[in-house]
Amino acid sequence: MATISGRQGKKCKRVVLLAAILIFAISALGNISGVQAQTFQRVYKDGVIYYYFSNRGEGETKPSNFRPAANKTIRPAARIKVTPQELDPVVQEASRYHNLPPSLIKAIIRVESNFVPTATSPKGAQGLMQLMPGTAEDLQVQNAYDIRENVLGGARYLRMMLEKFGYRLPLALAAYNAGPRRVEKCQDIPPIKETQGFVRDVCVNFLQFSREP
């Protein structure tokens, strides 16, 4: 298991923010509406930011038989929102286990469910990181509405997508949202409005969470 030391850890994949230099991430989103593009530019005053993960760190292992703690409750009764601070322990656990920045995990949670553990999409995606039932089963997540199971499973899936697409975060996020086959088919962010918005919004929130102390 990889370990973390310092602010986010020497073995944690370092995030490189290339402002106004590498514009791939947003130029690939050419079909975004004018309003969305303006919103993005307001956040990135000096240009577009492209996130890129470095090569694999030393001592990394792939937890092929990882199984989060099970919870017998399959569907919670109430729609209760949690705060990012309340999620810190499980986010830090997922960060250590899957070698991911905690700010990235939180960014996906905010965009996917806005911190509502009981969130269910019209397509059937479940929980904080919106795992589809089939994906949850593949990840050995027994209850996608359990906070710990969902976050650990979602982080594992994101890690898998990062490895699959050479640690290029925009493509990994697109695959997380639209599925890896669509990304493989076009070798780019698919021309799907929802997916393009997802990639943009996660990057914006990733930057915001990264700036927090």
N, C-alpha and C positions, 0 to 999 in steps of 0.2 A: 504494500500500500504506500502510495506517495505521501510525504509529509509536507507541512507548511511551516515556514519560519519567517520572521519579519512581518511586514504589513500584509502581504498576500502570499509570501513564501517563495523561496528560491526555486523550488521545484514546481511551483504553480506556473502554468503557461503564461508568459509575459504578454501583456496586451500593448501593442504598439499603436498609438494614435497618430496617424499621418494626416494632419489637417492641411487642406489646400494643396496637397501633393498627389495623393492617390485618390482619385475620384471614382474608382470603379464601383464602389458600393452604391452610390446614388445615381451615377450615370446609367447603371443597369436598370434603374427604375424610371425609364423614360415615359411610361404611361401614367405616372402619378398625376393627379389633377393639379392645377395651378395653386389651389388653396393649400393642398398638402405640401407642395414643394416650397411654398413661402414659409409654412410653419417650420419646415426642416431648416431653411436658411436662417430663420430667426434664432434657432438654437445654436447653429454653427455660424457665428458671425463672420469668421474669417475664411470660411470655405467648408467644403464637405469633409467629413471625417470617415476614414476607412479603417476598420478594425482588422488586425491580422494577428494570428497566433503563431508563435515561433515553433520550431521543430520539437519533437517529443523530448521530454525531460528524462534525466537518468533515474533509474530506480522505479520506473512506472510499471505497474502491473495491471492486467485486465481482469476484473473480478467476474469471470464467466459464470460462477455459481453463486453470485451474490443474491441474497433473498432478504428484503427488509422485514422487519417485525410485522407479523400479521395482525389484523384487527377484524373482529367478527362482524362489526357493523358495516353493512354494504352500502346503505344510503342514509345519510343523516337527515334529520327531520327539519332542522332550521337552517336558514341562510344567514350565517354569521361571518362578518368580515374580520380578519385579523390584521394586525399591523406588521410592517416590516421588522420592527424590533422584536415582536413576539416570535417571529420566524427565525431569528438569528441563530439559535442553537442548531436547528435542523439544517439551515442553509450552510452554516459553517461545517457541519458534518458532511454534507453532500460535497461541499467545496474541497475538503480534505480528501475524501474518498475518490472523487472523480477528477481532481486536479483542475478545478475551474474557479474563476474569480467569483466570490460571493455576489458581487454587484451584477454580474451577468445572470446569475440564477434569479436574483430578485427582479431584474428587468423583465425576464420572461414571465415570471409570476404576475407582475403588474399588468403586462400586456394581455396575457392569456385569461386571467381570472379576476384581476384587480383585487387580489388577496381574499377571495371568497372560496374557502375550501370546498363548499358544496356546489360550486358552479358547474353547470352542465350546458353544453352548447347544443344548438338544434341538430347538429350532426352526431351528437352523442359523446363528444369529448368530455372528460370528467376531471374534476378537482383543480387544484391550484395551477398545475402545469398542463392541464387539459390533455390528458392521455386518452387516446381512443381505446376502446375495450380490447381490440386485438393487439395493439401495441403494449398495453398494460400486461396482458397475458404473456407476451413474449419476454417482457422485462421481469416476470415473476412478481408483479404487483397484484396482490390478492384483493385489496380494497383501495381503489383509486381515490376515494374520498378521505382516506386517512392521511393526515398531513405529512407524516414522516415517510410513509410509503410512496406517496405521490412525488414529493420533492426528490427523494433519492432515486426513484425510477425516472423522473423527468431529466434529472441531471445526468444519469447514466445514458439516456437516449441522446441527449445533446452531445455528450462526449463521443458517442459512437458516430454521430454525424460529422463532428469535427475531424475525427480520424479518417472517415470515409472521403471527405472532400479536402484533404490536405491542410487542415487547420485554417481554411479560409472561412472566416466567420459568416459573411453574408450568405455564402452557399450553404453552410451548415444550418443557419437559421431558416433559409428557404426550404431546406429538406425537412426540418423539424415541423414546419407548417404545412407544406404541400406534399411531402413524401419524397424520399430519395430518388425514386424512379423519374419523377418529373424533372428534377434538377440534373440528373444524369443525361436525360434525353436532350436537353437544350444546352447543357454545360454552362449554365448561367442561372440567374434568378428567373424563374418562369414568368411569363407575361400575364400573371394573375393579380388582379388588383388587391385582393385580400393578402396574398403572400408578399407583395411589394410593400404594402402598408405595414405588415407584421415586421419585416426586416428593418424598415425605417424606424418604427416605434421602439423596437427592442434596442436598437443602437442609441437612440436618443435617451432612453431610460438607463441604459448601461452607463453612458457618460454621466448622467445625473447622479446615479448611485455611487459611481467611482469617485465623485467629488466630495461625497460626504465623509466626515471624519470617522 
